[in-house]
Amino acid sequence: MRKTSAVQFAATLSLALGCLAPLPALADAIDGAWCSPEGKHLNIKGRSITTPGGATLEGDYSRHAFSYVAPASEPGGGDTIYMRIVNDTTMLVQQGTPVAQPITWKRCETVS
């Protein structure tokens, strides 16, 4: 039986402990109620969105991103609105193109 050197043991222990280190948390999902800095609100539930203007429609949904075409009756009507979640409480929203200057939205606070 071969003896393990102290260096090999330390390297193995370091690797094992590194695997146990906590990973940064990813946001769970984009679903939910969101509020803009200007006081606008929207709500996403799967492929369905209630827009800031109150329209309910379907868009392109993935767990961490959503996009839809703004209704003609709302500001930016006809533009595609792109949203992506940054963390559990923060979402970036871009209008017209996914490289437009983003606006930071936050999860709406529940008031009881």
N, C-alpha and C positions, 0 to 999 in steps of 0.2 A: 504494500500500500504506500502510495506516494504522499508526502507531506506537502501541504499548500503553504507557499511563502506568505509572509505578512503582507507584502505588496499585492499579491494576487487576492488575498482575503479582503484587503481594504478596497481594492477596485471592485470586487464583487459586491461587497456591502454597500458601497457608494452607488452602484448601479441599481441595486435592489431598493434602496431608500429613495432614489430619484424617481422610480416608478410609482412610489407611494405618495409623492408630493402632490398637493392639490393642483388641479388644472384650472385656468380661468373659466368662470361660468359663462356659458353662452345664453343669450336670451332665449326664453322658452318658445315664444311664438309672437307673431305680429298681431294676432287676434286681440280684440278688446277696444276700449274707448280711449281716444287720443285727443289732446288739446294743444292748440297752437299758441304761440306767444301773443297773438292778436285776439285770443278768445274764441277761435273757431273750434268746432268739435267734429269728429268723425268716429265711426264705429265699424270695425272689421270683424266678420264672423265667417271664416272659411273664404269661399269665393264671393261672398256678399259684403257690400259696403253701404253704409249710410253716409253720404257725402256731407260736407259742411253746409251745403244748401238744402239738405233734407231729402235728397233723392236716394232711393234704394236701387242698386244695380249690381251686376256681377262684374268682376275684374279678373286679372291674372294673379293667382295666389300661389305663393310658396310659403313655407313655414316662417321665413324671415324676411319676406319681401312681398309687395303687392303693387299692382299698377292698374289704372283704369283711365278711360277717356272721360274727361269732365263734361257733364251735360251742357248743352248750349245755353241753358238758363242760368248757369253759374259763372262767376268770374273765371276766365281762362277756358271758357267753353270750347270744346273741340281739342284742347291740349291733352296730352297724356300726362297723368300725374304718377310719379314714381316714388315709392316709399320703401325704405329698408330699415330694419330694426338694428340698433347699435347695441343695446342691452335691454334689460327688463323694463326700463323706464324711459328710454330715449329712442326716437325714430327720426330719420332724416327724410324730408320730403322735397322733391324736385319737380318743377313744372316744365313741360315741353320737351325736355331731353334729360337723360340720366346723368349728364355732366353739368347741368345748370347749378347755380349757387343753391346749396341746400338750406332749408329752414328746419330748425330743430323743434320737434314736437315732443311733448311729454305725456305719459299716461295721465289721464284725468284722475283727480283725487275723488274718492268716494266720500260723499257728504251724507251723514245720517241724521 
